[in-house]
Amino acid sequence: MKKTVINIFAMTGITLVALSLIAYFYNATFLCLDTVFQALGVNVLIYAGITLINKVEINLSLIETGLKIIYAVILVLIFGNIFAWYESLPTPVLIIFTVFVLAVCELLDMLSLKNKVKEINDLIRNDL
């Protein structure tokens, strides 16, 4: 449970940093507080869906990755309409933004997994 909460907050942090960069390029002067909680809510749903997709155990990783991206983009598009994100951000930018955030989160997850594997291998070497 602790790892889930940390991952969701990390995903939200990455989302807000990326959103701030996009806002900078669009000459925005502030980021609304509502947007932070909206991003957190959407990230909770995205993380829950990705966790379910991971449990399905699809043989081809390309299809699994594609499902994750499609799921996240559809969620962002739906909530973009609900929260009126399209008033300040074009749809293609929102889609690219979503894929970017997912890619960064997957990269960080792989780095974390690599460190865990290294620790396990070190423990095995010490026991031998």
N, C-alpha and C positions, 0 to 999 in steps of 0.2 A: 504494500500500500504506500509506503514511504517513497519508494522508487517511482511509483506512478505519479504521485503529487509533484515530486521533483521534476520529472520529465514534462509534465503539463506546464509547470511554471517556467521551465527552461524554454519550451516551445513558445510560450507566450512572450517571454523576454526577447527571443529571436524575432518573433513577429513584430514586436514593438520597435526594435532597433531597425529592422528592414522597413517598416512603415514610416519611421522617422526619416530614413534616407530618401524614400520616395517623396515624402512631404517636403523635404528640403529642395529636391529638384523641381517640384511644382510651386516653389516659393510660398509654402504655407508658413504661417507664423505661430501656430499652436496646434496641439493635439488634444482633442476633447477627452475628458475623463470617461465619458460613456464608451468611447472606442476601446479603452483598455479592458473594461468588463465585457464588452461584446466580443473582443478578440479572445479573452479567457474562456468565455462560454463556447465559442466555436471550436477552440482548441481542445476543450474537454471532449466534445463530440467527435472531433477528428481523431484524437488519441484513442477513444473507446472503439471507434470503427476500425482503426488500424490494428488494434489489439485483437479484435475479432477476426480480421483478415489473416493475421499471423497464426491464429489458432486453427484455421482451416487446413493448413499444411498443403499448399499448392506446390506441385512438383517443379514447375518452371518459375524461377525467380522473376523473370521478365514479366510474366502475366501477373504475378503477385504485386510487383512494383506498379504496374499499370493500373491495377485495381485500386491500390492505395491512392495514386495520383487522381484517378477519375473520381473516387469517393470524396477526396478532400476538395477538389475543384467544384464538384456539384454542391457540396455543403456550403462552400464559400459563396458561390453564385446565388444560392437560395437565401442565405443570410445577408448577402449584399443587397438583395432586393428588400428584405424585411427591414434592415437597419439603414437603408438609403445610402449605402456606400458608393453607389454609382454617381451620386451628385458631385462627388469630389474626386473620383478615381475612375478612369475608363476601364471597361471590362477586360481588354487584353492585358493591361498592366496588373489588374487584380489576379488574373490567371497566372501570369509569369511570377508574380509575387508569391503566390501560393506554392508553386512548384519549387521556387527558390528556398522558401522556408522549410519545405519537406526535405529537400536535398541536404540542407545544412543539418537538420535534425537527424537524418539517416547517417550522415557522415560522423556526427558526434556519437551516435549510438554504436557505429562500427569501431570508432576509436576506443570507446569504453569497453566493448567486447574484446578488442585486441589486448587491452591492458589486463583484463580478467584472465584471458588465455595465457598470457605471459606469466602472471602470478601462479596459476595452476601448474604450468610447466616447471617453474622454479621450485615449487613445493615438491613436485614429483622427483626432480633431480636431487633435491636435498634428502629425500627418503631413500634413494638408491644408494 
